[in-house]
C-alpha cells in the first residue's frame, strides 16, 4: 500500500469482511530521535473523530502495551471494567467491548499496531471473529498492512 487512502479503503474492506465494528492502525508519528508518540493513523468503523486526540507512549494504552511487549493482546468485557476504560482510551471513545491488538513487526521491531474490535461482546461475535483474528499474521490482510507500514 502506497498511501493513506489505500490503507483506509483496505481497512474498510477488512472490517466488512471480518464482520467487526472497528479496525485501526496505530503508529509512531514522532520525528526521528524524539520520544515515541503513538497515534491512531487510520481507522474504520469509528463513531466520531475523538480517536484522533489519543496520544500514547510506549506501555500505555492497548497500542502502547502491544508496542512494548511485541505481543498480541486480547481483551473482553472492557466496558464493564472501569479500570480498563481508563487504561484503553480507544476502547472508551469508540465504545469497544472486545478487542484484539496485533504488533506489526518489521525486522523484529514493532512499527505499528493493528487493532480489531467489537462494541458488543456477545459470544457469537467472539466465536466468529477471534479464530480468524488468531490467524491474521498469516493472512493477506496482515501482510498488506505490514507492507503499508514498511513503506512509511
N, C-alpha and C positions, 0 to 999 in steps of 0.2 A: 504494500500500500504506500502510495507516494504522498498523500496529503490528508489533511484533516477531514475534508469532505468524504473521501473514500472510506476512512475509518468510521465516520458517522453512519454512512449507508450500511457498511458491514455490520456495525453494532446493532442497527435497527433490524437487519435481516437475522442476525443471531438471536436477538430477543424474541422475535416472532417464531423462528424455527424451534427454539427451545421451550416456547410457551412459558416464559418467565416475565416478571413485571419490570425488571431493571437490569441493565448491563452497563458497566462503566470501566474506564481505564484511568488509573491514577499514575502520575509520572512526576519526576523531579523537574521543576521548572526553574530552579536556581541557576545562576551563571556558574561556570566552572570555577572551582576554588572557594565557592561560598557554601554555607551550610545548606543541606538539602531542604527544599521547600516542595513538599508533595501536594499536588493538586489533582482534582478530577478534571482531566483534559478533554474527555469525550464521554458522553453518557447517552443512553437510550431508555425511554420509558420514565423519564423524570417527571415529578409533579410540578416543578417550578424551576427557578434559577438559583435557589438557595445553595445548591451544591457548589456553585462557583465561589462562594465565600469560605469554603472549608480549606484551611491550611494546616497541614500536618508535618510533624517532624518524625524522624526515624523512631519507631517504638510507640507511637501514639496513633490512635485510630486504627481501624482494621487494616487499612493500607500500610500504615507505618509499622504495624506489628508484622505483617507479611514481609515487608521490606527488610526489617531487622532479622527475622528468622530465616527467610528464604523458603518458608514452608506454607502450604495451603492451610487456610483456616476456615472452618465451617461453624456457623453459629445458628441456633434455632431459638425461637420464642424470645427474641430480643425485645419486643415491645412490652413484655411482661416483666422485664428486668431493668429497673431504673438505672442501675449502675452501668449496664451495657449501653443504654441510650446516651449516657454521658460519655462513655469511652468511645462510642462509634457514632460520630456526628452524621455520617452519611446515612446510617440506619434511622437516625432521628429525623432528619429533614426529608428523607424520602419515604418514611414510614415503613421501612423494610422489617419484616419479622424473621426472615430466613435468608442467610447469605452464605456464599462460599467465595473465597478470595484466593486467587492463584498468583504466585510470583511469575513474572515473565523474565526469564533469565537469558542473558547474552554473555557468553564466555564466563559462566558460573557467577555472574553478578546480577542482582536484581536491577532491572531497568524500568520496570513498570509493574502495576498490579491490575489484574483483571478481576472485577467483582461481578457476581451474578446473584440476583436476589429476588425474593417474592415478598409481597405485602401481606399475604395470608399464608400462615404456616400450617396449612392443612396437610394431613398425612398423604393424601392422593398427590398433591403437588410435589411434595418431597420425594415420594417414590418415583414419580415420573421424571423429575429433573436431576436429582442428585446422582443417580447412576451414570447419566450422560455426562454430568459435570466431572465425575470422577475419572472419566476417560478423556477429558478435554485436552490434556497435554499431548495426546496422540492424534488429535483431530486437526482438520484443516483450519478450523476457526482459530485455534491456539496458534498455529504456525503462521497464519495470515496476520494476526495481531502482532505476533512476535516480529515478523518482517517489518511491519509499520514502525514498531518501537525501535528496531535496529536502524532504520533509516532516519530517525530524528536526531 
